[in-house]
Amino acid sequence: MKTAQDIKVAQYWNDIAQDFDAIYTGQNKSSFARTLDRWLRKDIYGRFDWVMRKSGDVNGKTICDIGCGSGRFVTSLAKRGASRVLGVDVAPEMLKLARELARQEGVGGRTEFAQMDIIDWTRTDVFDETIAIGFWDYFANPTERLQIIRKMTRERFLSAWPRLWTWRAPVRKVRLTVLGCPVYFFSKSEVYRYLEATGFKVISCETVGKLHCVDAVPV
């Protein structure tokens, strides 16, 4: 069930869509600002590289990116040969960027985008692989969404979770709270418990910067 906090999260990401995507593109940023991004936001690049590595050969696969943002993962996976990649996000401005990126990269025919919270998912689609990166930061209790993701996952689920007890956690907590966006952090044991309680088996968990990056399979 969606809450007032879920609405705040959607509004926050809609408002910062252009600024967030500029972390990838460097558009309208000075060389110093781009260097700063590489230093302060290296987790964003690290989690992207992790997903591309762990996805392996996606040729002919169907994939769903939950919380797809501006579509960087969607487009890259489609370019690597996925037959169909669906990006799901709550922010219309993010999806506008995602559709344009897919068009520019020539994979519009193999990508699809849906504006929704995954908690409202009513479709019967099942995907070979699902991913949820930069997504769990905003939910105090991920159980209901994980249950939905389990039903739509055939082979593999890749997810990234913000780590508890890092120097960045309190800084980020204060900054986002001031901006009206809730944020949450998880211990490794909590991540395992949530995944196992909703029908997943953890295959591996890697520390990527201040993230737990988890490769899991449905059981």
QUIBEL-V283048 format. One record per helix or strand. SS is the DSSP state (@ for helix, = for strand). FROM is the first residue (numbers start at 1). TO is the last residue. If there is no record, write none. Layout:
# QUIBEL-V283048
ss from to
SS FROM TO
SS FROM TO
This chain:
# QUIBEL-V283048
ss from to
@ 4 15
@ 17 25
@ 31 40
@ 42 55
= 62 66
@ 72 79
= 84 89
@ 92 104
@ 108 110
= 111 115
@ 118 120
= 127 132
@ 136 138
@ 143 151
= 153 163
@ 167 178
= 186 186
@ 188 197
= 200 208
= 211 218
